[in-house]
């Protein structure tokens, strides 16, 4: 996938990084607080009536809130590799899969910042659960016990870049913990694609408790930065790597799997209290950090810097070209290769192997799980349909409800949702026996736009064949040697 010119350009970038840094006399520090399985709009600043996120709200209030932020992939490893590299995950070879590894030659923003004199590091979950076969280390830098250890051992006067990879609100949860909490389970807005019952509300409440825990950790970091006097010159980002671990959310290309909260604060550099409706991808973070530090952005990065949005005083739509995002999947627990384009009015999904969707299904195994005794089961069936095991999934698979077909039913090769009349993305317009001329025209328009965008981004699956179901999980010995270089 990568040319000799590409390899040479990366060496040049690393050599020149320290020189380029002089373009910024006082480069900002960078701190990213990344939630694990945190869906939009589960924050009080986003209008959720149940969950309380005062620290996320503060970042949004004192900075900017992005209401249309999406991940490259709704699976943790490829999503985090995409953030680190500033590239769509489908360009990252084995890094496109859960547990995959990133080629050593692929540039990542922490390396480029480190070469320019930044002190880098992370704690808790980096680009997990990768074994980092080719790089030999996590792309987010050296591992620390926590932010305090990193902060108190940093070199005086040296700019820093830190990744706080939270484990929240990823499962497992303490089943029914929310029943004894201050959360009002009756106020929970149960999404249309989940059954509204006591099990679901309790499960969602347990998820919300972990969201609030994530927010408290963010508050600890803000407090440390503020007490040290570093807060105003620190770009603070708070977001999530993919959607919530519930049926029809995480590991799907619906908004519930790919749309995430995103708020960014940078002292006086950002006109505060703004909400931006531009479509942004978390791949945009890497070029943003590099430009803010005065560094050259590698031409291979598909993300686009958000610096102009930071410096603008406008709200709403700022850049007319940011009118869509691309998302995709390769393999989560099971392969389900797919791509999507999301605009303001439509979601169009192209499934390359729809027949693989029921992979791992085993209702009998799932029925025997006691989530009080085994909160994170791994037996066959636990991860069927790429859905993490949990009480809501168990209830759905053993009780008749309207949402079962939406969550576990067959997938078509193409899906189209009109968000103006169907914001929950429930009714696939392409499942109709006879498509209207209007629907057919919209399908063709979005399919062509997706195809052109994917080819322009060098998506190997789409460029090779629009219909092929290719196995990209394994690499040949020759390819593995190349990825190590």
C-alpha positions in Angstrom: 0.0 0.0 0.0 2.9 2.4 0.8 5.3 3.6 -1.9 9.1 4.2 -1.6 8.3 7.9 -1.8 6.1 7.5 1.3 8.9 5.8 3.3 11.3 8.6 2.3 8.8 11.3 3.2 8.4 9.9 6.7 12.1 9.9 7.4 12.3 13.5 6.2 9.4 14.5 8.5 11.0 13.0 11.5 14.3 14.7 10.7 12.7 18.1 10.2 10.2 17.9 13.1 12.4 19.7 15.6 13.1 22.5 13.1 9.5 23.0 12.3 8.6 23.3 15.9 10.4 26.6 16.0 7.4 28.0 14.1 5.5 28.0 17.4 7.4 29.9 20.1 5.2 28.5 22.9 3.7 25.2 21.6 0.7 24.0 23.4 0.5 20.9 25.7 -1.9 18.3 24.5 -4.1 16.1 26.8 -6.6 13.6 25.3 -9.2 12.0 27.6 -10.6 9.1 25.6 -13.6 7.2 26.8 -14.0 3.5 25.9 -17.5 2.8 24.3 -19.0 6.2 25.0 -21.9 7.2 22.7 -23.3 10.5 21.6 -25.4 12.1 23.2 -24.7 10.7 26.7 -23.5 13.9 28.4 -25.5 16.5 30.2 -24.1 19.2 27.8 -25.7 17.2 25.0 -29.1 17.2 26.6 -29.1 13.8 28.2 -31.6 14.1 31.2 -30.1 11.3 33.3 -26.3 11.3 33.2 -24.2 14.1 34.9 -20.9 15.1 33.2 -19.9 18.4 34.8 -16.3 18.2 33.6 -17.1 17.4 30.0 -19.6 20.2 30.2 -16.9 22.5 31.5 -14.6 21.7 28.5 -17.5 22.4 26.2 -18.5 25.6 27.9 -14.9 26.9 28.0 -14.1 25.7 24.5 -16.1 24.2 21.6 -18.6 21.4 21.4 -18.8 19.4 18.2 -22.2 18.0 17.6 -21.3 15.9 14.5 -18.2 14.0 15.6 -17.6 10.5 14.3 -14.9 7.8 14.6 -13.3 6.1 11.7 -14.3 2.6 13.0 -16.7 1.5 15.8 -14.1 -0.8 17.3 -11.5 0.2 19.7 -8.2 -0.9 18.2 -8.8 0.5 14.6 -10.5 3.6 16.0 -7.5 4.4 18.2 -5.0 3.6 15.5 -6.9 5.9 13.2 -6.8 8.7 15.8 -3.0 8.3 16.4 -2.2 8.1 12.7 -4.7 10.7 11.4 -5.7 8.2 8.7 -8.8 6.1 8.0 -8.3 2.7 9.5 -8.7 0.9 6.2 -5.4 2.4 5.2 -3.6 0.8 8.1 -3.2 -2.9 7.0 -3.6 -5.2 10.0 -4.4 -2.1 12.1 -7.8 -2.1 10.6 -8.9 -5.0 12.9 -9.6 -5.4 16.6 -6.3 -6.5 18.2 -4.4 -5.8 15.0 -0.9 -4.2 14.9 0.2 -1.0 13.3 3.1 -1.0 10.8 6.2 0.6 12.2 6.6 3.0 9.2 3.1 4.6 9.7 3.6 8.0 11.3 1.7 8.8 14.4 1.3 12.2 16.0 3.0 11.3 19.4 6.2 10.2 17.6 6.2 13.4 15.5 5.7 15.5 18.6 8.4 13.6 20.5 10.8 14.2 17.7 10.0 17.9 18.1 10.8 18.0 21.8 7.5 17.0 23.4 7.4 14.6 26.3 4.8 12.0 25.4 3.0 9.2 27.4 -0.2 7.5 28.2 -1.9 5.6 31.0 -4.5 2.8 31.2 -5.7 1.9 27.6 -3.6 3.0 24.7 -4.3 1.4 21.3 -5.5 -1.8 22.9 -5.9 -4.7 22.8 -3.1 -4.7 20.2 0.1 -6.6 20.9 2.0 -4.0 18.8 3.8 -6.7 16.9 5.5 -4.4 14.5 6.2 -1.2 16.4 7.1 -3.0 19.6 5.3 -0.3 21.7 2.1 1.6 21.9 1.8 4.5 19.5 0.8 6.9 22.3 4.2 6.7 24.0 5.6 5.4 27.2 3.1 3.9 29.7 2.7 5.6 33.1 0.7 4.6 36.1 -1.5 7.7 35.9 -1.5 11.3 34.7 0.0 12.5 38.0 3.0 10.3 37.6 3.6 11.5 34.1 3.1 15.2 35.0 5.3 15.2 38.1 8.2 13.4 36.3 8.1 15.6 33.1 11.1 17.6 32.2 10.8 21.3 33.3 9.7 23.7 30.5 9.2 20.9 28.0 5.8 20.7 26.2 3.9 17.5 26.8 1.4 15.3 25.0 -0.6 12.8 27.1 -3.2 10.2 26.3 -5.6 9.2 29.1 -7.2 6.0 27.7 -10.0 5.3 30.1 -11.5 1.9 30.6 -14.9 3.5 31.1 -17.7 3.0 30.2 -16.6 -0.3 28.6 -18.2 -3.5 30.1 -18.3 -5.3 32.4 -20.6 -3.4 34.8 -21.7 -4.1 38.4 -25.1 -5.5 37.5 -27.9 -3.4 39.1 -25.5 -0.9 40.7 -27.5 1.9 39.3 -30.6 0.9 41.3 -28.8 2.0 44.4 -27.4 5.2 42.9 -28.6 8.7 42.6 -29.6 8.1 38.9 -33.2 8.3 38.0 -33.7 5.3 35.9 -37.2 6.5 34.9 -35.7 9.5 33.2 -33.5 7.5 30.9 -34.4 8.0 27.2 -34.3 4.4 25.9 -33.3 4.5 22.2 -35.9 3.2 19.7 -33.6 0.3 18.8 -33.6 -1.1 22.3 -36.7 -2.6 24.2 -37.9 -0.3 27.0 -38.1 -2.5 30.0 -36.6 -2.9 33.5 -33.6 -4.9 32.3 -32.6 -2.4 29.7 -33.1 0.6 31.9 -31.0 -1.0 34.7 -28.3 -1.9 32.1 -28.3 1.6 30.7 -28.1 3.0 34.2 -25.1 0.9 35.0 -23.5 2.2 31.8 -24.3 5.8 32.8 -22.5 5.2 36.2 -19.4 4.4 34.3 -19.8 7.5 32.1 -19.9 9.6 35.3 -16.8 7.8 36.5 -15.0 8.7 33.3 -16.1 12.3 33.8 -14.6 12.4 37.3 -11.3 11.2 36.0 -11.4 14.1 33.5 -12.0 16.4 36.4 -8.9 15.2 38.2 -6.8 16.0 35.2 -8.4 19.5 34.7 -7.7 20.2 38.4 -4.1 19.2 38.1 -3.5 21.3 35.0 -5.2 24.3 36.6 -3.3 24.1 39.9 0.0 24.0 38.0 -0.9 26.9 35.7 -0.7 24.8 32.6 -4.4 24.6 31.7 -4.6 27.7 29.6 -1.9 26.5 27.2 -3.1 23.0 27.0 -5.4 21.6 24.3 -7.8 19.4 26.2 -9.8 16.9 24.2 -12.5 14.7 25.6 -14.3 12.1 23.4 -15.0 8.4 22.9 -13.5 5.7 20.7 -16.8 4.2 19.6 -20.4 3.7 20.6 -22.0 2.1 23.6 -21.7 -1.7 24.2 -25.3 -2.6 23.4 -27.1 -4.3 20.5 -27.2 -2.2 17.3 -24.6 0.2 18.7 -20.8 -0.6 19.1 -19.4 -2.5 16.0 -22.1 -1.1 13.7 -22.1 1.9 11.3 -25.2 3.4 12.7 -24.8 6.6 14.7 -25.1 4.6 17.8 -21.8 2.9 16.9 -19.8 5.8 15.2 -21.1 9.1 16.6 -19.3 10.2 19.8 -19.2 13.2 22.1 -16.4 15.7 21.4 -15.4 18.8 23.3 -12.1 20.7 23.0 -10.7 23.4 25.2 -7.6 25.6 24.6 -7.7 28.7 26.8 -7.8 32.0 25.0 -7.0 30.3 21.7 -10.6 29.2 21.4 -13.6 31.5 21.5 -15.6 29.7 24.2 -19.1 28.5 24.4 -19.6 27.6 20.8 -21.3 24.6 19.2 -20.0 23.6 15.8 -22.2 21.5 13.5 -19.4 20.7 10.9 -18.9 17.0 10.3 -15.6 16.0 11.8 -13.7 12.7 12.2 -11.5 11.9 15.1 -8.8 11.3 12.4 -8.8 15.1 12.3 -7.2 15.3 15.8 -3.7 14.3 14.7 -3.2 17.0 12.0 -4.8 19.5 14.4 -2.2 18.7 17.1 0.7 18.9 14.6 -0.5 22.2 13.1 -1.0 23.7 16.6 2.6 22.7 17.4 3.9 24.3 14.2 4.8 21.0 12.7 4.4 19.7 9.1 1.4 17.4 8.6 2.3 14.2 6.7 0.6 14.2 3.3 -0.6 10.6 4.0 -2.9 11.8 6.8 -6.5 11.8 5.6 -7.7 13.8 8.5 -8.0 17.6 8.2 -6.9 20.0 10.9 -9.5 21.7 13.0 -7.3 24.7 13.8 -9.4 27.1 11.6 -12.5 26.0 13.6 -10.6 26.8 16.8 -9.7 30.2 15.7 -13.1 31.1 14.3 -15.6 32.9 16.4 -18.5 31.3 14.6 -20.9 28.6 15.7 -22.9 26.2 13.6 -21.6 25.4 10.1 -18.1 26.9 9.6 -16.6 24.9 6.7 -19.1 24.1 4.0 -16.9 21.3 2.8 -17.4 19.5 6.1 -20.8 18.1 5.1 -20.2 14.4 5.5 -18.0 11.8 7.1 -16.8 8.3 6.1 -16.9 5.3 8.5 -16.2 1.6 8.2 -15.6 -1.8 9.7 -13.4 -4.7 9.0 -13.2 -7.2 11.9 -14.3 -6.7 15.4 -14.7 -10.0 17.1 -16.0 -11.4 13.8 -15.5 -10.0 10.3 -18.2 -7.7 9.0 -16.6 -5.6 6.3 -18.6 -2.5 5.6 -18.3 1.2 4.7 -20.7 4.1 5.2 -21.2 7.8 4.3 -23.1 10.0 6.7 -24.5 13.4 5.6 -26.9 15.7 7.4 -29.9 14.0 5.9 -28.9 10.4 5.0 -26.9 7.4 6.1 -25.8 5.0 3.4 -24.1 1.7 4.3 -22.4 -0.7 1.9 -22.0 -4.2 3.4 -19.4 -6.4 1.7 -20.3 -9.6 3.5 -23.8 -9.3 4.9 -24.1 -13.1 5.2 -21.4 -13.0 8.0 -23.6 -10.9 10.4 -25.0 -13.8 12.5 -21.4 -15.1 13.2 -21.1 -16.7 16.6 -24.8 -17.0 17.3 -25.5 -19.4 20.1 -28.6 -18.5 22.1 -28.4 -21.6 24.3 -25.0 -20.7 25.6 -26.0 -17.1 26.2 -29.1 -18.1 28.2 -26.9 -19.8 30.9 -24.9 -16.6 31.7 -25.5 -15.1 35.1 -24.2 -11.6 34.8 -24.0 -11.2 38.6 -21.5 -14.1 38.9 -19.9 -13.7 35.4 -20.0 -10.1 34.3 -17.7 -10.6 31.4 -18.4 -14.1 29.9 -16.3 -15.4 27.0 -18.0 -18.7 26.1 -19.3 -19.3 22.6 -22.2 -17.1 21.8 -21.2 -14.3 24.1 -20.1 -12.1 21.3 -22.5 -13.2 18.6 -23.4 -10.6 16.0 -20.3 -8.7 17.2 -22.3 -7.5 20.2 -20.6 -7.5 23.6 -22.3 -9.7 26.2 -24.7 -8.0 28.6 -28.1 -8.3 30.2 -29.9 -6.3 27.5 -28.6 -8.5 24.8 -29.4 -11.6 26.7 -33.0 -10.4 27.3 -33.5 -9.6 23.7 -32.3 -12.9 22.4 -34.6 -14.8 24.7 -37.7 -12.6 24.4 -39.8 -11.6 21.4 -39.5 -7.8 20.8 -39.7 -5.6 17.7 -36.0 -4.6 18.1 -34.7 -8.2 17.7 -34.9 -8.1 13.9 -33.2 -4.7 13.8 -30.3 -5.9 16.0 -29.8 -9.5 14.9 -31.8 -9.9 11.7 -30.2 -10.4 8.2 -28.4 -7.5 6.6 -28.7 -6.4 3.0 -25.8 -5.5 0.8 -26.9 -1.9 1.0 -28.8 0.2 3.6 -30.2 3.7 3.3 -31.8 5.7 6.1 -33.5 9.1 5.7 -32.6 10.9 8.9 -35.2 13.6 8.5 -38.0 11.2 9.1 -36.0 8.4 10.7 -33.4 9.9 13.0 -33.0 6.5 14.8 -32.0 4.8 11.5 -34.6 2.0 11.9 -36.2 1.7 8.5 -33.9 0.7 5.6 -35.4 2.3 2.5 -33.7 -0.2 0.3 -35.5 -3.2 1.9 -38.7 -2.1 0.1 -39.9 -4.5 -2.7 -40.3 -1.6 -5.1 -38.0 1.4 -4.7 -39.4 4.8 -5.7 -37.5 6.8 -8.2 -36.6 9.3 -5.5 -35.1 6.6 -3.2 -33.3 5.0 -6.2 -31.8 8.4 -7.2 -30.6 9.0 -3.6 -29.1 5.6 -3.4 -27.2 6.1 -6.6 -26.0 9.5 -5.6 -24.6 8.4 -2.2 -23.2 5.1 -3.6 -21.2 7.0 -6.2 -20.0 9.6 -3.7 -19.0 6.8 -1.3 -17.2 4.9 -4.0 -15.3 8.0 -5.2 -14.3 9.0 -1.7 -13.1 5.5 -0.8 -11.0 5.2 -4.0 -9.5 8.6 -3.4 -8.6 7.4 0.1 -6.9 4.3 -1.2 -9.3 1.9 0.5 -7.8 -1.4 -0.6 -11.0 -3.4 -0.3 -13.1 -1.0 -2.3 -10.5 -0.2 -4.9 -9.8 -3.9 -5.7 -13.5 -4.9 -6.0 -16.7 -3.2 -5.0 -18.2 -6.6 -4.3 -15.4 -8.8 -3.1 -15.3 -10.3 0.4 -11.6 -10.3 1.1 -9.9 -11.8 4.1 -7.5 -9.2 5.4 -7.0 -10.7 8.9 -3.8 -12.6 8.0 -0.6 -11.3 6.5 1.9 -13.3 4.5 5.5 -13.7 6.0 6.8 -11.2 3.4 4.1 -8.6 4.3 4.9 -9.0 8.0 8.5 -8.3 7.4 7.6 -5.1 5.5 5.3 -3.9 8.3 8.2 -4.2 10.8 10.4 -1.9 8.8 
